């Protein structure tokens, strides 16, 4: 019991110190390593899709497949809930 | 569920329609302002939740019926997939209507501008489809779970 606690404490300290080290080595905010894609979206999204909201143009146009998956996940969850409560709600 | 006090019910009567209108505003202006289908649908469903909590049931509101909302949910997702298939001449999810001059086809001006409602191509239509799906889906969850709670309470009192 006691050795288990000691092992757990050492592992926790190791893990926490690694997290601290990596937190101090992070890049500054707003300076990503690769920014070609961001620059492309900011420069061309308004012309290509005609939407002022660039986030929506990415979600519904450039990465529409992702949104299709999200909508399908929601639909499946609702189907499961209806099937679960089928007997008890009229 | 038992209804809440008269103060809560009166305030709900004034507020719930405004919440529904705000949710539809977020859905329809998804291509111009922050927000979109998912967010606006959640806001509209929160109005249903407010009605359910304050009145105890949604039986007095004729427009929130389980079968009707279930139909709306399925048709929303079907409309979304149909709009995705619309651009299949080029690719799946191709924005066919953007910059075409027709429906939602005006050319958007580049840079910071107040925005034109008639731009965006397929994007606002997809926003409406997803918004319809989300608001009716969350409404169905609320209705089904409230009905199950009534059932459980009735069974415990027997």
gemmi code that builds the backbone of each chain (N, CA, C; Angstrom):
import gemmi

chains = {
    "A": [
        ("UNK", (0.831, -1.202, 0.000), (0.000, 0.000, 0.000), (0.867, 1.254, 0.000)),
        ("UNK", (1.884, 1.224, 0.926), (2.727, 2.415, 1.034), (3.635, 2.573, -0.196)),
        ("UNK", (4.200, 1.434, -0.688), (5.064, 1.523, -1.865), (4.283, 2.008, -3.078)),
        ("UNK", (3.014, 1.587, -3.143), (2.170, 2.038, -4.253), (2.054, 3.552, -4.245)),
        ("UNK", (1.826, 4.111, -3.020), (1.674, 5.564, -2.908), (2.965, 6.278, -3.291)),
        ("UNK", (4.107, 5.694, -2.876), (5.395, 6.333, -3.199), (5.631, 6.333, -4.699)),
        ("UNK", (5.344, 5.175, -5.337), (5.518, 5.103, -6.790), (4.618, 6.105, -7.491)),
        ("UNK", (3.386, 6.195, -6.999), (2.438, 7.139, -7.611), (2.913, 8.576, -7.459)),
        ("UNK", (3.459, 8.909, -6.260), (3.944, 10.264, -6.031), (5.117, 10.608, -6.924)),
        ("UNK", (6.050, 9.660, -7.077), (7.222, 9.929, -7.932), (6.782, 10.128, -9.380)),
        ("UNK", (5.851, 9.273, -9.833), (5.386, 9.388, -11.210), (4.672, 10.704, -11.438)),
        ("UNK", (3.887, 11.118, -10.434), (3.169, 12.393, -10.560), (4.126, 13.555, -10.649)),
        ("UNK", (5.165, 13.551, -9.783), (6.149, 14.640, -9.797), (6.871, 14.710, -11.137)),
        ("UNK", (7.261, 13.508, -11.650), (7.952, 13.463, -12.938), (7.080, 14.045, -14.049)),
        ("UNK", (5.825, 13.589, -14.077), (4.900, 14.037, -15.106), (4.675, 15.538, -15.027)),
        ("UNK", (4.476, 16.032, -13.768), (4.199, 17.449, -13.582), (5.385, 18.303, -13.985)),
        ("UNK", (6.611, 17.833, -13.663), (7.793, 18.622, -14.032), (7.966, 18.642, -15.547)),
        ("UNK", (7.657, 17.510, -16.211), (7.734, 17.513, -17.677), (6.741, 18.504, -18.267)),
        ("UNK", (5.522, 18.550, -17.700), (4.525, 19.504, -18.195), (5.008, 20.927, -18.000)),
        ("UNK", (5.626, 21.208, -16.819), (6.129, 22.561, -16.557), (7.207, 22.945, -17.553)),
        ("UNK", (8.150, 22.009, -17.800), (9.242, 22.301, -18.740), (8.685, 22.611, -20.116)),
        ("UNK", (7.716, 21.789, -20.571), (7.169, 22.014, -21.911), (6.343, 23.295, -21.954)),
        ("UNK", (5.732, 23.677, -20.816), (4.959, 24.912, -20.810), (5.864, 26.123, -20.966)),
        ("UNK", (7.082, 26.053, -20.363), (7.977, 27.201, -20.491), (8.697, 27.231, -21.833)),
        ("UNK", (8.675, 26.100, -22.550), (9.337, 26.085, -23.859), (8.375, 26.372, -25.004)),
        ("UNK", (7.121, 26.736, -24.696), (6.148, 26.945, -25.769), (6.473, 28.172, -26.601)),
        ("UNK", (6.028, 28.120, -27.849), (6.231, 29.283, -28.719), (5.331, 30.419, -28.270)),
        ("UNK", (5.718, 31.654, -28.526), (4.858, 32.779, -28.139), (3.537, 32.739, -28.912)),
        ("UNK", (2.502, 33.318, -28.302), (1.164, 33.281, -28.880), (1.124, 34.081, -30.181)),
        ("UNK", (0.497, 33.512, -31.210), (0.332, 34.235, -32.461), (1.474, 34.066, -33.430)),
        ("UNK", (2.440, 33.185, -33.145), (3.533, 32.948, -34.098), (3.641, 31.458, -34.370)),
        ("UNK", (2.738, 30.900, -35.184), (2.797, 29.467, -35.471), (3.982, 29.113, -36.367)),
        ("UNK", (4.367, 27.815, -36.340), (5.498, 27.385, -37.161), (5.124, 27.434, -38.643)),
        ("UNK", (3.964, 26.847, -38.958), (3.501, 26.838, -40.347), (2.282, 27.730, -40.455)),
        ("UNK", (2.326, 28.729, -41.343), (1.189, 29.648, -41.426), (0.691, 29.826, -42.852)),
        ("UNK", (1.107, 28.928, -43.777), (0.676, 29.110, -45.173), (-0.832, 29.010, -45.299)),
        ("UNK", (-1.415, 28.016, -44.594), (-2.846, 27.777, -44.712), (-3.647, 28.950, -44.142)),
        ("UNK", (-3.224, 29.459, -42.971), (-3.926, 30.589, -42.367), (-3.885, 31.801, -43.295)),
        ("UNK", (-2.695, 32.056, -43.852), (-2.573, 33.209, -44.742), (-3.457, 33.060, -45.973)),
        ("UNK", (-3.555, 31.800, -46.483), (-4.410, 31.574, -47.653), (-5.866, 31.861, -47.320)),
        ("UNK", (-6.318, 31.344, -46.166), (-7.719, 31.554, -45.789), (-8.004, 33.039, -45.611)),
        ("UNK", (-7.111, 33.756, -44.906), (-7.379, 35.171, -44.632), (-7.366, 35.972, -45.934)),
        ("UNK", (-6.506, 35.575, -46.887), (-6.392, 36.363, -48.115), (-7.520, 36.054, -49.092)),
        ("UNK", (-7.961, 34.783, -49.185), (-8.852, 34.395, -50.287), (-10.256, 33.988, -49.893)),
        ("UNK", (-10.526, 33.781, -48.589), (-11.837, 33.213, -48.221), (-12.979, 34.134, -48.625)),
        ("UNK", (-12.784, 35.457, -48.468), (-13.877, 36.376, -48.788), (-14.187, 36.389, -50.278)),
        ("UNK", (-13.155, 36.297, -51.116), (-13.399, 36.297, -52.561), (-14.011, 34.985, -53.007)),
        ("UNK", (-13.482, 33.849, -52.502), (-13.875, 32.558, -53.054), (-15.265, 32.140, -52.620)),
        ("UNK", (-15.614, 32.361, -51.338), (-16.912, 31.902, -50.860), (-17.899, 33.036, -50.651)),
        ("UNK", (-17.443, 34.284, -50.644), (-18.359, 35.395, -50.488), (-18.868, 35.595, -49.078)),
        ("UNK", (-18.277, 34.914, -48.090), (-18.743, 35.081, -46.720), (-17.819, 36.016, -45.974)),
        ("UNK", (-18.423, 36.942, -45.220), (-17.620, 37.829, -44.380), (-17.015, 37.087, -43.206)),
        ("UNK", (-17.739, 36.065, -42.708), (-17.285, 35.310, -41.542), (-16.381, 34.173, -42.026)),
        ("UNK", (-15.072, 34.373, -41.862), (-14.126, 33.400, -42.417), (-14.234, 32.053, -41.701)),
        ("UNK", (-14.564, 32.097, -40.396), (-14.706, 30.838, -39.659), (-15.824, 29.992, -40.267)),
        ("UNK", (-16.957, 30.620, -40.568), (-18.061, 29.874, -41.174), (-17.686, 29.363, -42.554)),
        ("UNK", (-16.911, 30.150, -43.306), (-16.514, 29.687, -44.638), (-15.614, 28.468, -44.551)),
        ("UNK", (-14.790, 28.375, -43.475), (-13.972, 27.171, -43.300), (-14.839, 25.999, -42.875)),
        ("UNK", (-15.756, 26.256, -41.918), (-16.546, 25.156, -41.353), (-17.500, 24.573, -42.385)),
        ("UNK", (-18.141, 25.440, -43.189), (-19.175, 24.943, -44.089), (-18.716, 24.797, -45.527)),
        ("UNK", (-17.526, 25.290, -45.870), (-17.111, 25.198, -47.271), (-15.811, 24.421, -47.431)),
        ("UNK", (-14.706, 24.940, -46.852), (-13.424, 24.272, -47.044), (-13.384, 22.917, -46.349)),
        ("UNK", (-13.984, 22.857, -45.153), (-13.987, 21.595, -44.405), (-15.412, 21.138, -44.148)),
        ("UNK", (-16.191, 21.087, -45.212), (-17.587, 20.695, -45.055), (-17.766, 19.270, -44.598)),
        ("UNK", (-16.815, 18.416, -44.953), (-16.903, 17.011, -44.553), (-16.927, 16.870, -43.035)),
        ("UNK", (-16.126, 17.708, -42.370), (-16.062, 17.687, -40.917), (-17.422, 18.024, -40.329)),
        ("UNK", (-18.078, 19.056, -40.895), (-19.387, 19.467, -40.399), (-20.427, 18.393, -40.663)),
        ("UNK", (-20.301, 17.707, -41.805), (-21.219, 16.593, -42.083), (-21.098, 15.519, -41.003)),
        ("UNK", (-19.841, 15.222, -40.611), (-19.646, 14.252, -39.539), (-20.239, 14.717, -38.227)),
        ("UNK", (-20.060, 16.014, -37.903), (-20.631, 16.554, -36.665), (-22.138, 16.424, -36.661)),
        ("UNK", (-22.769, 16.810, -37.771), (-24.236, 16.744, -37.841), (-24.708, 15.305, -37.738)),
        ("UNK", (-23.948, 14.376, -38.323), (-24.344, 12.966, -38.248), (-24.197, 12.423, -36.829)),
        ("UNK", (-23.131, 12.870, -36.131), (-22.954, 12.443, -34.737), (-24.131, 12.903, -33.892)),
        ("UNK", (-24.534, 14.182, -34.093), (-25.674, 14.707, -33.334), (-26.940, 13.911, -33.648)),
        ("UNK", (-27.144, 13.630, -34.925), (-28.345, 12.887, -35.350), (-28.360, 11.493, -34.721)),
        ("UNK", (-27.206, 10.831, -34.724), (-27.138, 9.486, -34.151), (-27.405, 9.507, -32.654)),
        ("UNK", (-26.857, 10.531, -31.962), (-27.072, 10.633, -30.525), (-28.550, 10.812, -30.218)),
        ("UNK", (-29.229, 11.647, -31.022), (-30.651, 11.889, -30.768), (-31.463, 10.635, -31.065)),
        ("UNK", (-31.083, 9.907, -32.119), (-31.760, 8.634, -32.411), (-31.598, 7.672, -31.243)),
        ("UNK", (-30.384, 7.618, -30.664), (-30.141, 6.706, -29.551), (-30.974, 7.089, -28.347)),
        ("UNK", (-31.095, 8.409, -28.092), (-31.879, 8.851, -26.923), (-33.353, 8.514, -27.130)),
        ("UNK", (-33.859, 8.714, -28.356), (-35.267, 8.378, -28.623), (-35.487, 6.881, -28.445)),
        ("UNK", (-34.531, 6.072, -28.913), (-34.684, 4.620, -28.781), (-34.617, 4.192, -27.319)),
        ("UNK", (-33.761, 4.907, -26.534), (-33.608, 4.553, -25.118), (-34.878, 4.828, -24.335)),
        ("UNK", (-35.531, 5.968, -24.596), (-36.722, 6.349, -23.840), (-38.001, 5.997, -24.587)),
        ("UNK", (-37.944, 5.053, -25.509), (-39.094, 4.759, -26.357), (-40.290, 4.273, -25.545)),
        ("UNK", (-40.010, 3.380, -24.547), (-41.117, 2.791, -23.819), (-41.751, 3.718, -22.802)),
        ("UNK", (-40.959, 4.673, -22.241), (-41.456, 5.412, -21.087), (-42.048, 6.761, -21.454)),
        ("UNK", (-41.794, 7.294, -22.648), (-42.409, 8.572, -23.021), (-43.368, 8.314, -24.165)),
        ("UNK", (-44.534, 8.906, -24.054), (-45.572, 8.630, -25.064), (-45.234, 9.336, -26.375)),
    ],
    "B": [
        ("UNK", (-43.088, 17.454, -14.032), (-42.559, 18.588, -13.252), (-43.690, 19.545, -12.905)),
        ("UNK", (-43.603, 20.086, -11.692), (-44.626, 21.061, -11.308), (-44.219, 22.437, -11.822)),
        ("UNK", (-45.204, 23.260, -12.213), (-44.853, 24.596, -12.723), (-44.273, 25.474, -11.631)),
        ("UNK", (-43.451, 26.441, -12.052), (-42.820, 27.343, -11.087), (-43.773, 28.483, -10.758)),
        ("UNK", (-43.282, 29.470, -9.989), (-44.169, 30.509, -9.470), (-44.675, 31.410, -10.597)),
        ("UNK", (-45.664, 32.224, -10.259), (-46.309, 33.070, -11.268), (-45.344, 34.109, -11.836)),
        ("UNK", (-44.408, 34.581, -11.023), (-43.428, 35.573, -11.495), (-42.607, 34.970, -12.629)),
        ("UNK", (-42.108, 33.756, -12.402), (-41.278, 33.105, -13.412), (-42.074, 32.871, -14.688)),
        ("UNK", (-43.346, 32.437, -14.517), (-44.145, 32.144, -15.714), (-44.439, 33.409, -16.512)),
        ("UNK", (-44.675, 34.521, -15.829), (-44.961, 35.765, -16.551), (-43.733, 36.257, -17.302)),
        ("UNK", (-42.578, 36.213, -16.637), (-41.350, 36.651, -17.308), (-41.061, 35.762, -18.509)),
        ("UNK", (-41.279, 34.437, -18.348), (-41.047, 33.508, -19.454), (-41.927, 33.845, -20.648)),
        ("UNK", (-43.177, 34.215, -20.352), (-44.104, 34.545, -21.437), (-43.583, 35.703, -22.276)),
        ("UNK", (-42.924, 36.700, -21.611), (-42.386, 37.829, -22.367), (-41.098, 37.471, -23.091)),
        ("UNK", (-40.287, 36.610, -22.479), (-38.896, 36.468, -22.924), (-38.713, 35.383, -23.974)),
        ("UNK", (-39.555, 34.310, -23.951), (-39.190, 33.147, -24.757), (-39.246, 33.434, -26.251)),
        ("UNK", (-40.195, 34.287, -26.684), (-40.256, 34.588, -28.116), (-39.040, 35.393, -28.566)),
        ("UNK", (-38.555, 36.273, -27.663), (-37.364, 37.065, -27.998), (-36.150, 36.145, -28.133)),
        ("UNK", (-36.055, 35.125, -27.268), (-34.922, 34.190, -27.357), (-34.992, 33.422, -28.675)),
        ("UNK", (-36.220, 33.007, -29.062), (-36.353, 32.259, -30.327), (-35.948, 33.135, -31.507)),
        ("UNK", (-36.370, 34.405, -31.482), (-36.022, 35.314, -32.585), (-34.514, 35.530, -32.644)),
        ("UNK", (-33.873, 35.667, -31.464), (-32.422, 35.856, -31.429), (-31.692, 34.634, -31.987)),
        ("UNK", (-32.212, 33.423, -31.656), (-31.600, 32.205, -32.198), (-31.708, 32.157, -33.712)),
        ("UNK", (-32.887, 32.512, -34.242), (-33.036, 32.507, -35.693), (-32.158, 33.573, -36.346)),
        ("UNK", (-31.969, 34.709, -35.645), (-31.065, 35.752, -36.164), (-29.637, 35.220, -36.290)),
        ("UNK", (-29.198, 34.470, -35.254), (-27.828, 33.920, -35.306), (-27.714, 32.917, -36.451)),
        ("UNK", (-28.772, 32.089, -36.656), (-28.709, 31.093, -37.724), (-28.632, 31.782, -39.082)),
        ("UNK", (-29.516, 32.767, -39.316), (-29.650, 33.352, -40.656), (-28.448, 34.220, -41.000)),
        ("UNK", (-27.852, 34.899, -39.984), (-26.688, 35.736, -40.248), (-25.382, 34.982, -40.014)),
        ("UNK", (-25.415, 33.641, -40.129), (-24.223, 32.867, -39.826), (-23.043, 33.191, -40.701)),
        ("UNK", (-23.281, 33.639, -41.959), (-22.150, 33.907, -42.843), (-21.640, 35.333, -42.713)),
        ("UNK", (-22.248, 36.152, -41.836), (-21.800, 37.533, -41.687), (-21.273, 37.834, -40.286)),
        ("UNK", (-21.922, 37.303, -39.263), (-21.558, 37.612, -37.879), (-21.129, 36.326, -37.178)),
        ("UNK", (-20.461, 36.428, -36.027), (-20.097, 35.218, -35.294), (-21.308, 34.359, -34.982)),
        ("UNK", (-21.111, 33.067, -35.047), (-22.212, 32.144, -34.822), (-22.485, 31.346, -36.075)),
        ("UNK", (-23.579, 30.631, -36.061), (-23.928, 29.793, -37.201), (-25.039, 28.845, -36.828)),
        ("UNK", (-25.126, 27.762, -37.564), (-26.227, 26.825, -37.385), (-26.247, 26.185, -36.015)),
        ("UNK", (-25.089, 25.654, -35.582), (-25.045, 24.940, -34.303), (-25.381, 25.885, -33.147)),
        ("UNK", (-24.765, 27.072, -33.152), (-24.941, 27.982, -32.029), (-26.371, 28.507, -31.964)),
        ("UNK", (-26.902, 28.932, -33.117), (-28.260, 29.465, -33.127), (-29.287, 28.413, -32.766)),
        ("UNK", (-29.066, 27.176, -33.213), (-29.983, 26.102, -32.858), (-29.984, 25.843, -31.365)),
        ("UNK", (-28.805, 25.909, -30.752), (-28.726, 25.700, -29.303), (-29.440, 26.821, -28.563)),
        ("UNK", (-29.305, 28.069, -29.055), (-29.991, 29.195, -28.403), (-31.503, 29.005, -28.487)),
        ("UNK", (-31.997, 28.587, -29.677), (-33.441, 28.405, -29.829), (-33.949, 27.276, -28.938)),
        ("UNK", (-33.138, 26.190, -28.829), (-33.560, 25.081, -27.970), (-33.568, 25.492, -26.506)),
        ("UNK", (-32.718, 26.479, -26.141), (-32.738, 26.934, -24.745), (-34.054, 27.624, -24.410)),
        ("UNK", (-34.706, 28.240, -25.424), (-36.042, 28.805, -25.174), (-37.043, 27.702, -24.851)),
        ("UNK", (-36.949, 26.557, -25.557), (-37.813, 25.416, -25.246), (-37.554, 24.925, -23.813)),
        ("UNK", (-36.260, 24.891, -23.432), (-35.918, 24.431, -22.087), (-36.495, 25.366, -21.036)),
        ("UNK", (-36.455, 26.689, -21.320), (-37.023, 27.666, -20.384), (-38.519, 27.449, -20.224)),
        ("UNK", (-39.218, 27.219, -21.344), (-40.653, 26.943, -21.288), (-40.930, 25.698, -20.463)),
        ("UNK", (-40.122, 24.656, -20.707), (-40.333, 23.375, -20.020), (-40.139, 23.519, -18.523)),
        ("UNK", (-39.090, 24.270, -18.122), (-38.801, 24.404, -16.698), (-39.862, 25.244, -16.007)),
        ("UNK", (-40.293, 26.350, -16.643), (-41.195, 27.261, -15.948), (-42.634, 26.767, -15.957)),
        ("UNK", (-43.086, 26.130, -17.027), (-44.483, 25.699, -17.099), (-44.680, 24.255, -16.653)),
        ("UNK", (-43.587, 23.464, -16.596), (-43.734, 22.083, -16.166), (-43.968, 21.120, -17.302)),
        ("UNK", (-44.545, 21.594, -18.413), (-44.696, 20.741, -19.593), (-44.830, 21.642, -20.813)),
        ("UNK", (-44.627, 21.074, -21.975), (-44.758, 21.839, -23.212), (-46.096, 21.568, -23.872)),
        ("UNK", (-47.076, 21.024, -23.114), (-48.338, 20.634, -23.734), (-49.127, 21.835, -24.234)),
        ("UNK", (-48.916, 23.018, -23.586), (-49.708, 24.172, -23.988), (-49.195, 24.784, -25.281)),
        ("UNK", (-47.963, 24.489, -25.651), (-47.398, 25.057, -26.888), (-47.598, 24.055, -28.017)),
        ("UNK", (-48.447, 24.423, -28.954), (-48.830, 23.462, -29.991), (-47.707, 23.207, -31.001)),
        ("UNK", (-46.746, 24.159, -31.097), (-45.745, 24.037, -32.163), (-44.575, 23.143, -31.768)),
        ("UNK", (-44.476, 22.747, -30.503), (-43.403, 21.815, -30.140), (-44.015, 20.448, -29.861)),
        ("UNK", (-44.223, 19.680, -30.894), (-44.701, 18.298, -30.786), (-43.543, 17.377, -31.169)),
        ("UNK", (-43.493, 16.213, -30.523), (-42.329, 15.346, -30.709), (-42.202, 14.849, -32.147)),
        ("UNK", (-43.322, 14.408, -32.726), (-43.255, 13.847, -34.077), (-42.860, 14.917, -35.091)),
        ("UNK", (-43.437, 16.129, -34.925), (-43.126, 17.220, -35.845), (-41.653, 17.606, -35.758)),
        ("UNK", (-41.129, 17.706, -34.511), (-39.722, 18.072, -34.344), (-38.808, 16.977, -34.891)),
        ("UNK", (-39.215, 15.715, -34.724), (-38.404, 14.617, -35.255), (-38.346, 14.676, -36.777)),
        ("UNK", (-39.497, 15.006, -37.388), (-39.523, 15.178, -38.848), (-38.615, 16.318, -39.283)),
        ("UNK", (-38.675, 17.451, -38.544), (-37.829, 18.612, -38.884), (-36.355, 18.259, -38.786)),
        ("UNK", (-35.997, 17.460, -37.772), (-34.595, 17.087, -37.571), (-34.083, 16.278, -38.764)),
        ("UNK", (-34.873, 15.262, -39.161), (-34.446, 14.427, -40.283), (-34.366, 15.239, -41.573)),
        ("UNK", (-35.342, 16.134, -41.777), (-35.323, 16.914, -43.016), (-34.176, 17.907, -43.027)),
        ("UNK", (-33.766, 18.414, -41.850), (-32.619, 19.312, -41.799), (-31.342, 18.627, -42.250)),
        ("UNK", (-31.111, 17.418, -41.740), (-29.890, 16.703, -42.122), (-29.940, 16.303, -43.604)),
        ("UNK", (-31.134, 15.903, -44.073), (-31.263, 15.531, -45.483), (-30.984, 16.725, -46.398)),
        ("UNK", (-31.495, 17.898, -45.989), (-31.257, 19.114, -46.775), (-29.776, 19.447, -46.827)),
        ("UNK", (-29.082, 19.253, -45.678), (-27.647, 19.528, -45.622), (-26.876, 18.625, -46.587)),
        ("UNK", (-27.205, 17.319, -46.574), (-26.499, 16.386, -47.460), (-26.851, 16.677, -48.917)),
        ("UNK", (-28.111, 17.074, -49.177), (-28.511, 17.379, -50.548), (-27.752, 18.595, -51.069)),
        ("UNK", (-27.557, 19.609, -50.206), (-26.791, 20.788, -50.609), (-25.331, 20.428, -50.858)),
        ("UNK", (-24.819, 19.443, -50.092), (-23.442, 19.005, -50.334), (-23.350, 18.301, -51.684)),
        ("UNK", (-24.361, 17.496, -52.015), (-24.341, 16.778, -53.301), (-24.558, 17.717, -54.476)),
        ("UNK", (-25.095, 18.922, -54.208), (-25.393, 19.879, -55.281), (-24.132, 20.261, -56.048)),
        ("UNK", (-22.989, 20.295, -55.368), (-21.765, 20.694, -56.033), (-20.986, 19.533, -56.601)),
        ("UNK", (-21.626, 18.396, -56.791), (-20.901, 17.192, -57.187), (-20.346, 17.291, -58.602)),
        ("UNK", (-20.805, 18.296, -59.396), (-20.224, 18.487, -60.715), (-18.737, 18.770, -60.651)),
        ("UNK", (-18.304, 19.484, -59.608), (-16.876, 19.741, -59.411), (-16.322, 18.820, -58.330)),
        ("UNK", (-16.711, 19.071, -57.085), (-16.356, 18.171, -55.982), (-17.515, 18.124, -55.016)),
        ("UNK", (-17.493, 17.145, -54.112), (-18.406, 17.116, -52.982), (-18.167, 18.355, -52.142)),
        ("UNK", (-19.247, 19.031, -51.703), (-19.176, 20.269, -50.919), (-18.611, 21.434, -51.714)),
        ("UNK", (-18.711, 21.426, -53.055), (-18.291, 22.599, -53.824), (-19.349, 23.686, -53.684)),
        ("UNK", (-18.902, 24.922, -53.497), (-19.824, 26.041, -53.300), (-20.302, 26.537, -54.657)),
        ("UNK", (-21.440, 25.966, -55.111), (-21.909, 26.209, -56.477), (-22.464, 27.609, -56.647)),
        ("UNK", (-23.147, 28.130, -55.606), (-23.907, 29.363, -55.766), (-23.073, 30.618, -55.501)),
        ("UNK", (-21.873, 30.465, -54.939), (-21.091, 31.645, -54.582), (-20.633, 32.393, -55.829)),
        ("UNK", (-20.774, 33.724, -55.775), (-20.337, 34.628, -56.855), (-20.995, 34.303, -58.191)),
        ("UNK", (-22.202, 33.664, -58.178), (-22.858, 33.329, -59.430), (-23.890, 34.374, -59.824)),
        ("UNK", (-24.244, 35.276, -58.923), (-25.195, 36.324, -59.262), (-26.624, 36.000, -58.925)),
        ("UNK", (-26.923, 34.738, -58.635), (-28.292, 34.362, -58.333), (-28.578, 34.392, -56.851)),
        ("UNK", (-29.144, 33.277, -56.348), (-29.460, 33.124, -54.926), (-28.191, 33.218, -54.097)),
        ("UNK", (-28.139, 34.138, -53.139), (-26.971, 34.316, -52.270), (-25.695, 34.402, -53.094)),
        ("UNK", (-25.774, 35.014, -54.271), (-24.661, 34.953, -55.201), (-23.956, 36.264, -55.446)),
        ("UNK", (-24.248, 37.319, -54.647), (-23.544, 38.577, -54.858), (-22.070, 38.433, -54.509)),
        ("UNK", (-21.238, 39.238, -55.172), (-19.805, 39.201, -54.883), (-19.546, 40.031, -53.639)),
        ("UNK", (-18.923, 39.397, -52.642), (-18.634, 40.100, -51.398), (-17.439, 41.020, -51.594)),
        ("UNK", (-17.496, 42.229, -50.978), (-16.352, 43.114, -51.052), (-15.298, 42.649, -50.055)),
        ("UNK", (-14.032, 42.799, -50.446), (-12.936, 42.265, -49.646), (-12.533, 43.293, -48.606)),
        ("UNK", (-12.155, 42.801, -47.444), (-11.726, 43.680, -46.368), (-12.830, 43.858, -45.348)),
        ("UNK", (-12.688, 44.859, -44.483), (-13.681, 45.090, -43.438), (-14.858, 45.825, -44.055)),
        ("UNK", (-16.046, 45.198, -44.023), (-17.236, 45.834, -44.588), (-18.449, 45.390, -43.781)),
        ("UNK", (-19.547, 46.167, -43.814), (-20.717, 45.795, -42.996), (-21.362, 44.495, -43.426)),
        ("UNK", (-21.177, 44.050, -44.644), (-21.708, 42.758, -45.030), (-22.998, 42.872, -45.812)),
        ("UNK", (-23.168, 41.961, -46.748), (-24.357, 41.901, -47.592), (-25.036, 40.564, -47.302)),
        ("UNK", (-26.347, 40.628, -47.063), (-27.079, 39.396, -46.729), (-27.065, 38.420, -47.894)),
        ("UNK", (-27.011, 38.930, -49.108), (-27.205, 38.083, -50.290), (-25.879, 37.552, -50.827)),
        ("UNK", (-24.937, 37.223, -49.926), (-23.681, 36.638, -50.360), (-23.518, 35.265, -49.720)),
        ("UNK", (-22.484, 34.561, -50.118), (-22.135, 33.345, -49.395), (-22.455, 32.055, -50.109)),
        ("UNK", (-23.297, 32.105, -51.160), (-23.571, 30.876, -51.892), (-24.324, 29.866, -51.048)),
        ("UNK", (-23.744, 28.671, -50.949), (-24.414, 27.562, -50.283), (-24.318, 27.694, -48.756)),
        ("UNK", (-23.363, 28.507, -48.272), (-23.078, 28.555, -46.833), (-24.296, 28.959, -45.987)),
        ("UNK", (-25.035, 30.058, -46.317), (-26.206, 30.365, -45.479), (-27.289, 29.300, -45.543)),
        ("UNK", (-27.473, 28.667, -46.709), (-28.468, 27.591, -46.794), (-28.082, 26.424, -45.900)),
        ("UNK", (-26.769, 26.071, -45.896), (-26.306, 24.996, -45.011), (-26.471, 25.382, -43.553)),
        ("UNK", (-26.225, 26.682, -43.240), (-26.443, 27.150, -41.870), (-27.877, 26.923, -41.459)),
        ("UNK", (-28.824, 27.257, -42.364), (-30.236, 27.089, -42.011), (-30.569, 25.612, -41.810)),
        ("UNK", (-30.031, 24.742, -42.675), (-30.319, 23.308, -42.549), (-29.791, 22.768, -41.224)),
        ("UNK", (-28.532, 23.120, -40.896), (-27.940, 22.620, -39.647), (-28.654, 23.219, -38.440)),
        ("UNK", (-29.035, 24.506, -38.532), (-29.767, 25.126, -37.431), (-31.088, 24.441, -37.176)),
        ("UNK", (-31.806, 24.120, -38.256), (-33.075, 23.391, -38.125), (-32.856, 22.057, -37.440)),
        ("UNK", (-31.783, 21.359, -37.854), (-31.519, 20.045, -37.275), (-31.211, 20.166, -35.789)),
        ("UNK", (-30.341, 21.137, -35.434), (-29.910, 21.232, -34.034), (-31.062, 21.653, -33.141)),
        ("UNK", (-31.850, 22.653, -33.567), (-32.914, 23.129, -32.667), (-33.984, 22.065, -32.474)),
        ("UNK", (-34.340, 21.356, -33.548), (-35.375, 20.337, -33.372), (-34.821, 19.112, -32.659)),
        ("UNK", (-33.535, 18.779, -32.883), (-32.961, 17.633, -32.193), (-32.891, 17.846, -30.694)),
        ("UNK", (-32.408, 19.047, -30.270), (-32.338, 19.317, -28.832), (-33.738, 19.414, -28.238)),
        ("UNK", (-34.705, 19.937, -29.034), (-36.087, 19.971, -28.557), (-36.640, 18.576, -28.338)),
        ("UNK", (-36.308, 17.645, -29.254), (-36.768, 16.264, -29.113), (-36.183, 15.641, -27.847)),
        ("UNK", (-34.888, 15.905, -27.588), (-34.265, 15.361, -26.369), (-34.990, 15.867, -25.130)),
        ("UNK", (-35.287, 17.189, -25.111), (-35.997, 17.763, -23.958), (-37.349, 17.100, -23.764)),
        ("UNK", (-38.119, 16.986, -24.863), (-39.467, 16.431, -24.757), (-39.432, 14.994, -24.274)),
        ("UNK", (-38.539, 14.183, -24.873), (-38.484, 12.760, -24.534), (-38.086, 12.559, -23.083)),
        ("UNK", (-37.076, 13.326, -22.622), (-36.623, 13.151, -21.240), (-37.653, 13.658, -20.254)),
        ("UNK", (-38.361, 14.753, -20.593), (-39.414, 15.230, -19.695), (-40.534, 14.206, -19.588)),
        ("UNK", (-40.896, 13.574, -20.715), (-41.929, 12.544, -20.681), (-41.500, 11.355, -19.839)),
        ("UNK", (-40.222, 10.974, -19.954), (-39.715, 9.855, -19.160), (-39.752, 10.190, -17.679)),
        ("UNK", (-39.470, 11.480, -17.335), (-39.487, 11.880, -15.926), (-40.903, 11.804, -15.368)),
        ("UNK", (-41.902, 12.274, -16.151), (-43.298, 12.153, -15.729), (-43.644, 10.702, -15.436)),
        ("UNK", (-43.239, 9.817, -16.357), (-43.550, 8.390, -16.235), (-42.966, 7.818, -14.949)),
        ("UNK", (-41.684, 8.162, -14.674), (-41.031, 7.633, -13.482), (-41.718, 8.118, -12.217)),
        ("UNK", (-42.090, 9.423, -12.220), (-42.741, 9.984, -11.034), (-44.078, 9.305, -10.781)),
        ("UNK", (-44.830, 9.056, -11.879), (-46.133, 8.413, -11.732), (-45.968, 7.003, -11.163)),
        ("UNK", (-44.920, 6.317, -11.617), (-44.723, 4.943, -11.176), (-44.293, 4.893, -9.714)),
        ("UNK", (-43.496, 5.898, -9.272), (-43.054, 5.901, -7.883), (-44.200, 6.184, -6.934)),
        ("UNK", (-45.195, 6.974, -7.388), (-46.302, 7.335, -6.505), (-47.329, 6.228, -6.374)),
        ("UNK", (-47.271, 5.216, -7.234), (-48.285, 4.160, -7.186), (-48.146, 3.327, -5.915)),
    ],
}
model = gemmi.Model(1)
for chain_id, residues in chains.items():
    chain = gemmi.Chain(chain_id)
    for i, (resn, *xyz) in enumerate(residues, 1):
        res = gemmi.Residue()
        res.name, res.seqid = resn, gemmi.SeqId(i, " ")
        for name, pos in zip(("N", "CA", "C"), xyz):
            atom = gemmi.Atom()
            atom.name, atom.element = name, gemmi.Element(name[0])
            atom.pos, atom.b_iso = gemmi.Position(*pos), 0.0
            res.add_atom(atom)
        chain.add_residue(res)
    model.add_chain(chain)
structure = gemmi.Structure()
structure.add_model(model)
structure.setup_entities()
